[in-house]
Amino acid sequence: MRLTTKGRYAVTAMLDLTLNADKGAISLADISRRQEISLPYLEQLFARLRRAGLVNSVRGPGGGYLLALPAEDISVSRVIDAVDESVDATRCQGLSDCQQGDTCLTHHLWCELSDQIRGFLDSTTLGQLARHGDVRRIAERQHGRHSHNTILTSSP
């Protein structure tokens, strides 16, 4: 079982948006630079996040994206679901046909693990993650690096 890049990047980008919400609309280019995620990939993810009602887009100068809901109301599982990702520990995607159409010996174990993971992701919000001390320190480091690179590239 693993969460693919799509789910990981969607959660990372949404957490970046949460951490920078006080700055207004955040451009995907800024998220791309801070999180080292390709801009075209972010555009695909944010189209899905917008359709799911998790972000709003702002057009024009100073445009970008805003959270459509309070960060406390957006669970990690909602973000993962929005990009059509699943976190499933079974080989059969929970269909009970793991062993040539029949249920395998450990099917129930993996289903229970999937349920535990799902419960954890359901109960963890972007707001909670944004308040975590380590997350804040990492975000500060990223902003410092991003500001330093901007200064270096804009110098003659």
C-alpha positions, -999 to +999 in steps of 0.1 A: +000+000+000+012+035-008-002+069-015+009+080-049+026+112-059-008+127-069-022+124-034+010+135-017+014+165-039-022+176-035-019+175+003+014+193+002+001+221-021-031+225+000-010+228+031+012+254+014-020+273+005-032+270+041+001+283+055+001+313+031-037+321+033-030+354+051-012+367+020-044+365-002-046+345-034-015+323-039-002+316-074+006+281-084+040+293-095+048+303-059+036+269-046+056+252-074+088+270-064+084+264-027+074+228-029+094+218-060+063+204-078+060+211-116+036+238-125+017+218-151+011+190-125-002+216-100-025+230-126-040+195-131-044+190-094-059+224-087-085+219-115-097+188-096-095+206-062-116+235-076-142+211-090-144+194-055-151+228-040-119+230-019-103+260-036-115+291-054-095+307-082-089+344-085-082+358-119-061+388-130-031+405-115-024+392-080-046+362-089-041+326-077-060+303-054-077+306-020-091+279+002-128+277-004-135+265+032-118+272+065-087+250+069-103+234+100-131+221+077-108+204+051-096+170+061-066+154+045-089+126+032-111+152+014-080+165-005-069+130-014-105+121-026-107+153-046-077+141-068-093+107-073-067+090-051-074+062-027-055+048+003-062+011+002-040-015+018-058-044+000-046-058-033-082-061-045-093-025-038-117-039-011-136-061-036-128-094-018-116-110-051-079-110-041-072-147-048-085-157-082-119-143-074-120-153-038-111-136-006-075-141+005-064-152+039-054-117+051-081-097+033-098-086+066-065-075+081-058-052+052-094-039+051-091-030+088-058-013+082-073+007+054-102+017+077-077+029+104-058+049+078-090+064+065-101+073+100-068+090+107-069+110+075-106+119+081-098+133+115-067+153+104-074+187+090-052+212+071-057+236+100-043+211+125-013+204+102-007+241+098-004+246+136+022+218+140+055+233+150+076+212+126+054+222+097+058+259+106+096+256+108+098+239+074+075+265+059+097+293+073+128+276+058+111+273+024+101+310+025+137+319+034+151+299+006+125+312-018+131+349-008+169+344-011+165+328-046+143+357-057+168+383-045+197+364-062+178+361-095+166+397-096+200+412-090+219+425-121 
